[in-house]
Amino acid sequence: MKKLAIIGAGGHGRVVADLAGLLGWESISFFDAAWKEKVTDSRWPLIGDTSSYLEKCNEFDGVIIAIGNCEVRWKEFLNIKKSTTSFVTLKHPFSFLSQYSAIGSGSVTFAGSVVNTDAVIGNACIINVGATVDHDCVLGNSVHVAPGAHISGGVTIGDGSWIGVGSAIKQGVHIGKNVMVGAGAVVLSDIPDNATFVGNPARIIS
Ligand SMILES: CC(C)(COP(=O)(O)OP(=O)(O)OC[C@H]1O[C@@H](n2cnc3c(N)ncnc32)[C@H](O)[C@@H]1OP(=O)(O)O)[C@@H](O)C(=O)NCCC(=O)NCCS
């Protein structure tokens, strides 16, 4: 029986568990820092926190971090990587990944998403429902492309950045590390590290 551990038992975690079941994982267990306070989901057991997973990691065939916050997801990825390298990459059967694209370990693509020709996606990334990453884009580690965001060709995005729901990024733009692009933003020019940009055309707010 193929056993998967999912770190993060929130809404995103349940979506990842749902996808994993679809992809044939027969046993799915959650681990979460707040496991004592969380209500146990009848579908998938919530066993303990990340330390509990690390004690039992040899019992699992794979692990994925399903935490929406990019910084926390990456911290957990690095923490777990010290003990196991059995990260899985989950690709929804209704997402399209070009045969000439690449996607890192521990990343996930959801229904309706597209990763086009020669695009490169890092580790622990989320390409959410209906998001598109066009040709020649390069996304770092722990990037989250939220539902319905569209990234045109040749865009680069630094580690830990979050591209908000329904946003649009013009071709060739460079987005730095730990950037937040707001919901519905239209990004027409480069964004420096650690900035939050919103609106059309996108402007800095912090
Ligand atoms: C950009 C964002 C992170 C800003 O959050 P915040 O730091 O809490 O900022 P605030 O809500 O205090 O807003 C600050 C200002 O920016 C404006 N603003 C915030 N988000 C905006 C957006 N997406 N588009 C346009 N303006 C926005 C606010 O109206 C406010 O303007 P004001 O100062 O004139 O009143 C957040 O609004 C957002 O868009 N998050 C993305 C959500 C998302 O994509 N979720 C996907 C889940 S999978």
The ligand as a Gaussian input file, in Angstrom:
#p B3LYP/6-31G(d) Opt

LIG

0 1
 C       -1.868000      42.421000      -1.603000
 C       -2.368000      41.930000      -0.253000
 C       -1.413000      40.849000       0.271000
 C       -2.320000      43.139000       0.666000
 O       -2.721000      42.751000       1.926000
 P       -2.434000      43.732000       3.169000
 O       -0.960000      43.939000       3.314000
 O       -3.174000      43.171000       4.333000
 O       -2.976000      45.139000       2.688000
 P       -4.314000      45.892000       3.095000
 O       -5.505000      45.009000       2.963000
 O       -4.054000      46.557000       4.409000
 O       -4.427000      47.003000       1.958000
 C       -3.489000      48.065000       1.850000
 C       -3.966000      48.944000       0.709000
 O       -3.802000      48.256000      -0.536000
 C       -5.079000      48.091000      -1.181000
 N       -5.108000      46.720000      -1.725000
 C       -4.876000      45.576000      -1.061000
 N       -4.951000      44.526000      -1.887000
 C       -5.234000      45.031000      -3.096000
 C       -5.433000      44.434000      -4.367000
 N       -5.319000      43.098000      -4.518000
 N       -5.680000      45.226000      -5.404000
 C       -5.785000      46.592000      -5.248000
 N       -5.596000      47.211000      -4.059000
 C       -5.343000      46.446000      -3.006000
 C       -6.121000      48.289000      -0.103000
 O       -7.332000      48.727000      -0.639000
 C       -5.452000      49.315000       0.782000
 O       -5.581000      50.558000       0.158000
 P       -5.742000      51.917000       1.041000
 O       -4.487000      52.040000       1.847000
 O       -5.903000      53.006000      -0.005000
 O       -6.952000      51.708000       1.890000
 C       -3.799000      41.312000      -0.333000
 O       -4.798000      42.307000      -0.400000
 C       -3.983000      40.413000      -1.553000
 O       -4.374000      40.829000      -2.645000
 N       -3.638000      39.099000      -1.338000
 C       -3.680000      38.087000      -2.361000
 C       -4.740000      37.064000      -2.017000
 C       -4.680000      35.852000      -2.907000
 O       -4.214000      35.886000      -4.017000
 N       -5.159000      34.752000      -2.401000
 C       -5.056000      33.492000      -3.107000
 C       -5.301000      32.365000      -2.156000
 S       -4.938000      30.832000      -2.919000

